[in-house]
Amino acid sequence: QLHLVESGGGLVQPGGSLRLSCAASGFTLDYYAIGWFRQAPGKEREGVSCISSSGRSTNYADSVKGRFTISRDNAKNTVYLQMNSLKREDTGVYYCAAKDLYCSNYVGTWGQGTQVTVSS
């Protein structure tokens, strides 16, 4: 059974950086695309970024382009989200999710989330 665990969230000032990790257990991530999502209080969950199983294809929400970078290390069974130049509107709970091979597929497994708070 595939399980995903997010880590790396916390409190950071505007303009700061965080790196989130999504670690898999039960299965390797070799055949899964991994997406990052976030949800602010009282708002719907939105897609932030995704990386294909091969790592060759990535996508980003317009709101984070140029600031966030998604990457993966299949040997470590982990996907990362490097977040730079953080803004207050980036605040929310960040989730990673596994998809079969491609970012266009539906989510099969969700992590439990990690809180990111951007505040001065």
NUKOL-133056 format. One record per residue: x negated, y negated, z of N, C-alpha, C, O in turn. Coordinates in steps of 0.1 Angstrom, whole numbers, plus 5000, padded with zeros to 4 digits. Atoms other than C-alpha are relative to their C-alpha. Last residue first. Layout:
// NUKOL-133056
(atom (X; Y; Z); (X; Y; Z); (X; Y; Z); (X; Y; Z))
...
END
This chain:
// NUKOL-133056
(atom (5010; 5009; 4993); (4940; 4612; 5094); (5004; 4997; 5014); (4996; 4990; 5021))
(atom (4995; 5011; 4993); (4960; 4641; 5079); (4988; 4992; 5006); (4978; 4999; 5010))
(atom (5008; 5011; 5003); (4958; 4670; 5056); (5005; 4987; 5006); (5016; 4982; 5003))
(atom (4995; 5013; 4996); (4973; 4701; 5071); (4989; 4989; 4997); (4978; 4990; 5001))
(atom (5009; 5011; 5003); (4968; 4735; 5056); (5006; 4987; 5003); (5017; 4984; 4998))
(atom (4996; 5013; 4999); (4985; 4765; 5072); (4989; 4990; 4996); (4978; 4991; 5001))
(atom (5009; 5007; 4991); (4978; 4800; 5061); (5003; 4985; 4999); (5005; 4980; 4988))
(atom (5001; 5014; 5001); (5003; 4824; 5045); (4989; 4995; 5010); (4987; 5001; 5021))
(atom (4992; 5006; 4990); (5016; 4859; 5052); (4999; 4985; 5001); (5006; 4978; 5007))
(atom (5007; 5001; 4988); (5004; 4874; 5019); (5009; 4993; 5010); (5020; 4988; 5007))
(atom (5004; 5013; 4994); (5028; 4883; 4992); (4992; 5002; 5012); (4993; 5011; 5020))
(atom (5004; 5000; 4986); (5031; 4914; 4970); (4996; 4986; 5005); (4988; 4979; 4998))
(atom (4996; 4987; 4993); (5048; 4920; 4937); (4997; 5000; 5015); (5005; 5007; 5022))
(atom (5007; 4997; 4988); (5049; 4885; 4921); (5005; 5014; 5006); (5017; 5016; 5007))
(atom (4994; 5003; 4987); (5063; 4884; 4887); (4992; 5005; 5011); (4984; 5014; 5010))
(atom (4992; 4990; 4994); (5041; 4885; 4856); (5006; 4995; 5013); (5001; 4986; 5019))
(atom (4986; 5001; 5004); (5028; 4855; 4837); (5010; 5010; 5006); (5022; 5008; 5005))
(atom (4994; 5011; 4993); (4996; 4854; 4857); (5015; 4998; 4996); (5022; 4992; 5004))
(atom (4999; 5013; 5006); (4986; 4887; 4842); (5008; 4990; 5009); (5017; 4994; 5016))
(atom (5009; 5004; 5011); (4973; 4920; 4855); (5000; 4985; 4996); (4990; 4979; 4996))
(atom (5006; 4990; 5008); (5002; 4931; 4877); (4993; 4993; 4988); (4999; 4989; 4979))
(atom (4992; 4997; 5012); (5008; 4902; 4901); (4993; 5011; 4992); (4980; 5012; 4993))
(atom (5005; 4991; 5011); (4995; 4897; 4936); (5010; 5003; 4989); (5022; 5004; 4992))
(atom (4991; 4990; 5004); (5003; 4868; 4959); (4994; 5008; 4988); (4987; 5002; 4980))
(atom (5005; 4994; 5012); (4984; 4842; 4979); (5010; 5012; 4997); (5017; 5017; 5006))
(atom (4999; 4986; 5001); (5002; 4819; 5002); (4993; 5005; 4988); (4992; 4998; 4978))
(atom (5005; 4994; 5012); (4995; 4784; 5014); (5000; 5015; 5000); (4996; 5021; 5010))
(atom (5004; 4987; 4998); (5016; 4767; 5040); (4996; 5006; 4987); (5004; 5006; 4978))
(atom (4990; 4990; 5001); (5018; 4730; 5035); (4994; 5014; 5004); (4982; 5015; 5007))
(atom (4996; 4993; 4987); (4999; 4698; 5033); (5011; 5010; 4997); (5020; 5008; 4990))
(atom (5005; 4986; 5001); (4986; 4689; 4998); (5004; 5008; 5012); (5002; 5021; 5012))
(atom (4990; 4993; 5006); (5007; 4657; 4999); (4996; 5015; 4997); (5004; 5023; 4992))
(atom (4989; 4997; 4990); (4983; 4643; 5024); (5011; 5009; 4994); (5016; 5017; 5001))
(atom (4991; 5011; 4998); (4955; 4645; 4998); (5011; 5004; 5010); (5013; 5016; 5013))
(atom (4987; 4997; 4995); (4925; 4668; 4996); (5008; 4987; 5003); (5003; 4977; 5008))
(atom (4993; 5013; 5001); (4895; 4657; 4975); (5015; 5001; 5005); (5024; 4997; 4998))
(atom (5008; 5012; 4998); (4884; 4693; 4972); (5009; 4988; 4999); (5020; 4989; 4994))
(atom (4992; 5012; 5001); (4902; 4726; 4975); (4992; 4988; 5004); (4987; 4987; 5016))
(atom (5007; 5011; 4996); (4884; 4758; 4967); (5008; 4988; 4998); (5012; 4985; 4987))
(atom (4995; 5012; 5005); (4908; 4787; 4964); (4992; 4988; 5006); (4994; 4985; 5018))
(atom (5002; 5012; 4993); (4893; 4821; 4967); (5007; 4988; 4994); (5010; 4988; 4982))
(atom (4998; 5012; 5009); (4901; 4856; 4957); (5000; 4987; 5009); (5004; 4987; 5020))
(atom (4996; 5013; 4995); (4887; 4886; 4976); (5002; 4990; 4989); (4994; 4990; 4979))
(atom (4986; 4998; 5000); (4881; 4923; 4970); (5007; 4987; 5005); (5016; 4988; 5013))
(atom (4996; 5003; 4987); (4844; 4917; 4978); (5015; 5001; 5002); (5020; 4999; 5013))
(atom (5008; 4991; 4992); (4833; 4934; 4946); (5003; 4998; 5015); (5002; 5007; 5023))
(atom (4994; 4987; 4999); (4862; 4917; 4929); (4992; 5010; 5009); (4998; 5019; 5015))
(atom (5012; 4991; 4999); (4849; 4883; 4936); (5006; 5014; 5003); (5009; 5018; 5014))
(atom (4999; 4987; 4994); (4875; 4858; 4925); (4987; 5008; 5000); (4978; 5006; 4992))
(atom (5010; 4990; 5004); (4878; 4822; 4917); (5003; 5013; 5006); (5011; 5014; 5016))
(atom (4998; 4987; 4996); (4903; 4793; 4919); (4989; 5009; 4994); (4985; 5007; 4983))
(atom (5006; 4990; 5008); (4892; 4757; 4918); (5003; 5014; 5005); (5000; 5017; 5017))
(atom (5000; 4986; 4995); (4911; 4728; 4931); (4994; 5009; 4990); (4995; 5007; 4978))
(atom (5003; 5000; 4985); (4905; 4691; 4926); (4999; 5014; 5005); (4990; 5016; 5014))
(atom (5012; 5008; 4997); (4904; 4686; 4888); (4996; 5000; 5014); (4985; 4995; 5017))
(atom (5011; 4999; 5010); (4939; 4699; 4884); (4989; 4990; 5003); (4991; 4979; 5006))
(atom (5013; 4996; 4994); (4958; 4699; 4917); (4989; 5001; 4990); (4977; 5004; 4994))
(atom (5003; 5007; 4988); (4990; 4680; 4909); (4987; 5003; 5006); (4981; 4995; 5014))
(atom (5006; 5013; 5003); (4991; 4694; 4874); (4996; 4992; 5012); (4986; 4984; 5011))
(atom (4990; 5010; 5001); (4995; 4729; 4887); (4994; 4986; 4997); (4983; 4983; 5001))
(atom (4998; 5009; 4989); (4966; 4750; 4878); (5012; 4992; 4999); (5016; 4988; 4988))
(atom (4992; 5011; 5002); (4958; 4779; 4855); (5002; 4993; 5013); (5000; 4998; 5024))
(atom (4995; 5006; 4988); (4931; 4805; 4852); (5010; 4989; 4996); (5010; 4984; 4985))
(atom (4989; 5010; 5002); (4921; 4830; 4825); (5004; 4995; 5014); (5006; 5002; 5023))
(atom (5003; 5008; 5012); (4888; 4849; 4823); (5011; 4989; 4998); (5008; 4979; 4992))
(atom (5006; 5013; 4997); (4889; 4862; 4859); (4998; 4991; 4988); (4994; 4979; 4990))
(atom (5013; 5001; 5005); (4896; 4897; 4847); (4992; 4988; 5004); (4980; 4987; 5004))
(atom (5007; 4989; 4994); (4927; 4902; 4868); (4985; 5000; 4996); (4976; 5004; 5004))
(atom (4997; 4987; 5006); (4940; 4868; 4858); (4991; 5011; 5007); (4981; 5008; 5014))
(atom (5011; 4994; 5007); (4937; 4838; 4881); (5003; 5014; 4995); (5008; 5022; 5003))
(atom (5000; 4986; 5003); (4965; 4816; 4893); (4988; 5004; 4993); (4983; 4997; 4985))
(atom (5010; 4995; 5009); (4970; 4782; 4908); (5001; 5015; 4998); (5008; 5022; 5006))
(atom (5012; 5009; 4999); (4994; 4760; 4928); (4990; 5004; 4989); (4985; 4996; 4981))
(atom (5013; 4995; 5004); (5028; 4775; 4923); (4989; 4990; 5000); (4991; 4979; 4995))
(atom (5004; 5003; 5014); (5056; 4760; 4943); (4987; 5007; 4997); (4978; 5009; 5006))
(atom (5013; 4995; 5003); (5076; 4771; 4974); (4996; 4997; 4985); (5005; 4999; 4976))
(atom (5001; 4987; 5006); (5107; 4750; 4979); (4985; 5004; 4998); (4977; 4995; 4996))
(atom (5000; 5000; 5014); (5108; 4721; 5003); (4998; 5015; 4995); (4994; 5024; 5002))
(atom (4988; 5004; 5006); (5119; 4716; 5039); (5000; 5000; 4985); (5010; 4996; 4978))
(atom (4988; 4999; 4991); (5084; 4718; 5053); (5012; 4994; 4992); (5012; 4983; 4987))
(atom (4999; 5010; 4990); (5058; 4721; 5024); (5013; 5001; 5008); (5023; 5007; 5003))
(atom (4986; 5004; 4997); (5054; 4754; 5006); (4999; 4989; 5011); (4993; 4992; 5022))
(atom (4999; 5008; 4987); (5023; 4765; 4988); (5014; 4995; 5002); (5022; 4994; 4993))
(atom (4987; 5008; 4999); (5015; 4791; 4962); (4999; 4992; 5012); (4991; 4995; 5021))
(atom (4999; 5008; 4988); (4982; 4807; 4951); (5013; 4992; 4999); (5015; 4985; 4989))
(atom (4996; 5014; 5000); (4983; 4834; 4924); (5000; 4994; 5014); (5002; 5001; 5024))
(atom (4997; 5005; 4987); (4963; 4866; 4920); (5004; 4985; 4999); (4997; 4977; 4993))
(atom (5002; 5014; 5000); (4962; 4887; 4889); (5004; 4995; 5014); (5013; 5001; 5020))
(atom (4990; 5010; 4996); (4959; 4923; 4897); (4996; 4986; 4997); (4984; 4982; 5000))
(atom (4989; 5000; 5010); (4940; 4952; 4882); (5011; 4990; 5003); (5022; 4991; 4997))
(atom (5005; 4999; 5014); (4907; 4948; 4899); (5010; 4998; 4990); (5008; 4993; 4979))
(atom (4993; 5010; 5008); (4922; 4937; 4932); (4997; 5000; 4985); (5001; 4991; 4978))
(atom (5009; 5011; 5005); (4912; 4968; 4951); (5009; 4991; 4991); (5020; 4994; 4987))
(atom (5003; 4999; 5014); (4939; 4986; 4970); (4989; 4990; 4997); (4988; 4980; 5003))
(atom (4991; 4989; 5005); (4948; 4992; 5007); (4997; 5003; 4985); (4997; 5015; 4981))
(atom (5003; 4987; 4994); (4933; 4959; 5017); (5010; 5010; 4995); (5021; 5006; 4990))
(atom (4991; 4988; 5002); (4931; 4926; 4999); (4995; 5012; 5008); (4983; 5014; 5009))
(atom (5007; 4987; 4999); (4915; 4893; 5011); (5010; 5012; 4998); (5021; 5011; 5005))
(atom (4989; 4990; 5001); (4928; 4859; 5000); (4993; 5014; 4999); (4988; 5017; 4989))
(atom (5003; 4986; 5005); (4904; 4832; 5010); (5012; 5008; 5001); (5021; 5007; 5009))
(atom (4991; 4990; 4996); (4910; 4794; 5013); (4995; 5014; 4994); (4990; 5014; 4983))
(atom (5000; 4989; 5009); (4882; 4769; 5010); (5008; 5011; 5006); (5006; 5016; 5017))
(atom (4998; 4987; 4993); (4887; 4735; 5025); (4999; 5011; 4989); (5001; 5009; 4977))
(atom (5000; 4988; 5007); (4876; 4700; 5015); (5003; 5012; 5009); (5000; 5012; 5021))
(atom (5008; 4988; 4995); (4880; 4665; 5027); (5002; 5012; 4991); (5009; 5012; 4981))
(atom (5013; 5000; 5007); (4893; 4634; 5009); (4991; 5012; 5004); (4981; 5014; 4997))
(atom (4999; 5003; 5015); (4922; 4630; 5033); (4986; 4999; 4994); (4977; 4992; 5000))
(atom (4997; 5014; 5003); (4911; 4645; 5067); (5002; 4998; 4985); (4996; 5006; 4977))
(atom (5010; 5007; 5007); (4913; 4682; 5074); (5004; 4986; 4997); (5016; 4984; 4994))
(atom (4997; 5014; 5000); (4933; 4705; 5097); (4988; 4993; 4993); (4976; 4995; 4997))
(atom (5003; 5008; 4989); (4932; 4742; 5090); (5003; 4985; 4998); (5010; 4982; 4989))
(atom (4992; 5012; 4998); (4934; 4769; 5065); (4996; 4993; 5012); (4988; 4998; 5021))
(atom (5007; 5012; 5004); (4906; 4793; 5058); (5007; 4988; 5001); (5002; 4977; 4999))
(atom (5008; 5007; 4989); (4924; 4826; 5058); (4994; 4988; 4995); (4993; 4985; 4983))
(atom (5006; 5013; 5003); (4950; 4846; 5037); (4992; 4995; 5013); (4996; 4998; 5024))
(atom (5002; 5008; 4988); (4956; 4883; 5041); (4993; 4987; 4997); (4982; 4987; 4992))
(atom (5008; 5011; 5003); (4970; 4905; 5013); (5000; 4991; 5013); (5010; 4989; 5019))
(atom (4998; 5011; 4990); (4982; 4940; 5017); (4991; 4989; 4997); (4979; 4991; 4993))
(atom (5008; 5012; 5001); (4986; 4966; 4990); (5004; 4990; 5010); (5016; 4987; 5012))
(atom (4992; 5012; 5000); (5000; 5000; 5000); (4991; 4988; 5000); (4982; 4987; 5008))
END
